[in-house]
């Protein structure tokens, strides 16, 4: 064979060998369930197939939500393998691995918070009815005073819970769970306290709003920490349910107080302050030498008979009526 022909034939064979084979696009289609088994088409062919597709996609979305709640760590070895990939299958498998004492004490710790929130909504309703002139079962002043106290209890207890949830990461760092992480995990544990403590300086409504943001942000951080192995695999889902319970109480208190209309803090204390202000106004120098009632100006004469100044005196109403 000619050398030139042999040299040009090799590149042609190489290009032919490296060319992409033509494969039917149907081989790359992901296998689906019965909804698309008729013709392997992406669209539904009947209403029954449409309903099946909707059910399938909703189940997949719920499964993704369950994985997000679990911190996307359902494949870790320290998690019970779920029986199926549905929402209840994933969440149920992780919930079964939560230690019972942690679950019992976690739920018991939220009972004072739930009680404070329920008291806030009830007293807000009673105070709102009293402000509208409706008959209530409790004195309006008492309702407003106890409402303010309930909001302060909920606000203070929320700050304690938020700080405690952050301190859990300090305990995991001291125990060396997942290895020593150093400043990063200690800063994560201290961050909630920097939100909880300053919120006590705000009024109750603003403080509850700030704490709601803090609880939500801390759950997101806990989910990331769980995914990185800084916490047990069940911790993210455990924290999610506690955050939902606390968040529901906060939103309920804010919504109830805003809907029924009263403003907390206007109770017996405010009434006493108003009485004190009125007494100070009466005793102030500006209030002296005042003549109550109807007054009149009369010409004043000097002893020599010359006209003098004008005299301001209290008018004798009875004498004026007789004169008329």
C-alpha positions in Angstrom: 0.0 0.0 0.0 1.2 3.5 -0.7 2.6 5.3 2.3 0.6 8.4 1.7 -2.6 6.4 1.4 -1.8 4.5 4.6 -1.1 7.7 6.6 -4.4 9.3 5.6 -6.4 6.2 6.3 -5.4 6.1 10.0 -6.9 9.5 11.0 -10.1 8.6 9.2 -10.4 5.4 11.1 -9.6 7.3 14.4 -12.3 9.9 13.7 -14.7 7.2 12.9 -13.9 5.3 16.2 -14.3 8.5 18.3 -17.6 9.6 16.8 -20.6 9.5 19.1 -22.9 6.6 18.3 -26.5 7.4 17.5 -28.7 6.1 20.3 -32.4 6.5 20.4 -33.4 9.3 22.8 -36.0 6.9 24.3 -33.2 5.0 26.1 -32.4 8.1 28.1 -36.0 8.6 29.4 -36.3 7.9 33.1 -38.6 5.0 33.8 -41.9 6.2 35.3 -44.8 4.5 37.0 -48.1 3.4 35.6 -49.1 6.9 34.6 -46.7 6.9 31.6 -46.7 3.2 30.8 -49.0 3.6 27.9 -46.7 5.2 25.4 -43.7 6.5 27.4 -44.8 10.0 26.6 -44.2 12.8 29.1 -47.8 14.1 29.0 -50.8 12.3 30.5 -53.1 10.6 28.0 -56.3 10.3 30.2 -57.7 12.0 33.3 -56.8 8.8 35.2 -53.2 9.2 34.2 -53.3 12.9 35.1 -54.5 12.1 38.6 -51.8 9.5 39.0 -49.2 11.9 37.8 -50.4 14.6 40.2 -50.4 12.1 43.1 -46.9 10.9 42.1 -45.4 14.5 41.9 -47.1 15.5 45.2 -45.6 12.4 46.9 -42.1 13.3 45.5 -42.5 16.9 46.7 -43.5 15.7 50.2 -40.6 13.4 50.2 -38.2 16.3 49.4 -39.8 18.3 52.2 -39.2 15.5 54.6 -35.6 15.3 53.6 -35.2 19.1 54.1 -36.8 18.7 57.6 -34.4 15.9 58.4 -31.4 18.0 57.2 -30.9 16.0 54.0 -29.1 13.3 56.1 -31.4 10.3 55.6 -28.5 8.3 54.2 -26.3 8.6 57.2 -25.5 5.3 59.0 -26.8 6.4 62.4 -30.3 6.9 61.0 -32.9 4.1 60.8 -33.4 3.3 57.2 -36.9 4.3 56.1 -39.3 1.7 54.9 -40.3 3.9 51.9 -39.4 7.3 50.5 -42.7 9.0 51.4 -43.0 11.9 53.8 -44.3 9.7 56.6 -41.8 7.0 55.9 -38.8 9.3 56.2 -40.1 11.4 59.1 -41.4 8.3 61.0 -38.0 6.5 60.6 -36.1 9.5 62.1 -38.7 10.2 64.8 -38.3 6.6 66.0 -34.6 7.2 66.6 -35.1 10.2 68.9 -34.3 9.3 72.5 -37.5 9.2 74.6 -36.2 11.4 77.4 -35.2 14.1 74.9 -38.7 14.0 73.3 -40.5 14.1 76.7 -38.4 16.9 78.2 -38.5 18.9 74.9 -42.3 18.8 74.7 -42.7 19.5 78.5 -40.4 22.5 78.1 -42.8 24.1 75.7 -45.9 23.7 78.0 -45.3 27.1 79.8 -44.9 28.8 76.5 -48.2 27.3 75.1 -50.0 28.3 78.4 -48.7 31.9 78.1 -49.8 32.1 74.5 -53.3 30.8 75.2 -53.6 33.2 78.1 -52.5 36.1 75.9 -55.2 35.3 73.3 -57.9 34.8 75.9 -57.2 38.0 77.8 -56.8 40.0 74.5 -60.3 38.8 73.6 -61.7 39.8 77.0 -60.0 43.2 76.9 -61.2 43.8 73.3 -64.8 43.1 74.2 -64.5 45.4 77.2 -63.2 48.2 75.0 -66.1 47.7 72.7 -68.6 48.1 75.5 -69.6 44.4 75.7 -70.1 42.5 79.0 -67.1 40.4 79.9 -66.3 37.9 82.6 -63.3 39.8 83.9 -62.7 43.4 84.8 -61.1 45.3 81.8 -58.3 46.7 84.0 -57.5 43.3 85.3 -57.6 41.8 81.8 -55.2 44.4 80.4 -52.8 44.1 83.4 -52.7 40.3 83.2 -52.4 40.5 79.4 -49.3 42.6 79.8 -47.9 40.1 82.3 -48.6 37.1 80.1 -46.8 38.7 77.2 -43.8 39.5 79.4 -43.8 35.9 80.6 -43.9 34.5 77.1 -41.2 37.0 75.9 -38.9 36.1 78.8 -39.4 32.4 78.6 -38.8 32.5 74.8 -35.5 34.3 75.4 -34.5 31.5 77.9 -35.5 28.8 75.4 -33.6 30.4 72.5 -30.5 30.7 74.6 -30.8 27.1 75.9 -31.1 25.7 72.3 -27.9 27.5 71.4 -26.1 26.2 74.5 -26.7 22.6 73.4 -24.0 23.1 70.8 -21.6 24.0 73.6 -22.4 20.7 75.2 -21.7 18.8 71.9 -18.4 20.6 71.6 -17.4 19.7 75.1 -18.4 16.1 74.5 -16.5 16.1 71.2 -19.5 14.9 69.2 -18.4 14.7 65.5 -14.9 15.9 66.5 -13.7 19.1 68.0 -15.0 22.0 65.9 -13.5 24.8 67.9 -14.6 28.4 67.6 -17.1 27.8 64.8 -19.4 25.6 66.9 -18.9 27.7 70.0 -20.0 30.8 68.0 -23.0 28.9 66.8 -24.0 28.2 70.3 -23.5 31.8 71.5 -25.3 33.5 68.6 -28.9 32.8 69.8 -28.1 34.5 73.1 -27.1 37.6 71.3 -30.6 37.7 69.8 -32.6 36.6 72.9 -31.0 38.9 75.5 -31.4 42.3 73.6 -35.0 41.4 72.7 -35.9 41.8 76.4 -35.3 45.5 76.0 -38.1 45.8 73.4 -41.8 45.9 73.9 -43.5 42.5 74.0 -44.8 42.6 70.5 -41.5 43.5 68.9 -39.6 41.1 71.2 -41.8 38.2 70.1 -41.3 39.1 66.4 -37.5 39.2 66.9 -37.5 35.9 68.8 -39.6 34.3 66.0 -36.9 35.2 63.5 -34.3 33.9 65.9 -36.0 30.5 66.3 -36.4 30.1 62.6 -32.7 31.1 61.9 -31.5 28.7 64.6 -33.4 25.8 63.1 -31.8 26.5 59.7 -28.4 26.5 61.4 -29.2 23.3 63.3 -30.2 21.6 60.0 -26.9 22.6 58.5 -25.0 21.5 61.6 -26.8 18.1 61.5 -26.0 17.6 57.9 -22.3 18.2 58.6 -22.3 15.7 61.4 -22.1 18.2 64.3 -25.3 16.8 65.9 -27.1 13.5 65.9 -29.0 12.7 62.7 -32.4 13.0 64.4 -31.6 16.5 65.8 -32.7 18.5 62.8 -36.2 17.0 62.6 -36.5 17.1 66.4 -35.7 20.8 66.4 -38.1 21.4 63.4 -41.1 20.2 65.4 -40.2 22.2 68.4 -39.7 25.3 66.3 -43.1 24.8 64.6 -44.7 24.6 68.0 -43.0 27.7 69.3 -43.6 29.6 66.1 -47.3 28.8 66.2 -47.5 30.2 69.7 -45.7 33.4 68.7 -47.9 33.9 65.7 -51.0 33.1 67.7 -50.1 35.7 70.3 -49.3 38.4 67.8 -52.4 37.7 65.7 -54.8 37.5 68.7 -53.5 40.8 70.2 -53.6 42.5 66.8 -57.1 41.2 65.9 -58.8 42.0 69.2 -57.2 45.4 69.4 -56.1 46.1 73.0 -52.7 47.4 73.8 -51.0 45.6 76.7 -49.7 47.7 79.6 -52.8 50.0 80.1 -53.9 48.4 83.3 -54.0 49.4 87.0 -50.4 50.8 86.8 -51.4 53.3 84.0 -54.5 54.3 85.9 -52.4 55.1 89.0 -50.0 57.1 86.9 -52.9 59.2 85.5 -54.1 60.0 89.1 -50.6 61.0 90.1 -50.3 63.3 87.1 -53.6 65.0 87.9 -52.5 65.5 91.5 -49.3 67.1 90.4 -51.2 69.5 88.1 -53.4 70.6 91.0 -50.4 71.2 93.2 -48.3 73.0 90.6 -47.6 76.7 91.0 -49.4 77.6 87.9 -52.7 76.2 89.4 -52.6 78.5 92.5 -54.7 81.7 92.8 -57.3 80.4 90.5 -60.9 81.3 91.0 -63.3 78.6 90.0 -66.6 79.4 88.4 -67.7 82.5 86.5 -65.6 85.7 87.0 -66.1 89.3 86.1 -64.0 92.5 85.8 -65.1 95.6 87.8 -63.5 99.1 87.9 -61.5 99.7 91.0 -61.3 103.1 92.6 -58.4 104.5 94.6 -58.9 106.0 98.1 -58.7 109.6 96.6 -61.5 108.9 94.3 -59.3 108.6 91.2 -59.9 105.7 88.9 -57.6 102.8 89.6 -57.0 99.3 88.3 -59.5 96.7 87.2 -60.6 94.2 89.8 -61.1 90.6 88.8 -63.6 88.9 91.1 -66.0 86.0 91.2 -69.4 86.9 89.9 -72.3 86.6 92.2 -74.7 84.8 90.0 -77.7 85.0 92.4 -77.3 88.8 92.8 -77.0 89.3 89.1 -80.2 87.3 88.5 -82.1 89.4 91.1 -80.8 92.6 89.5 -81.9 91.5 86.1 
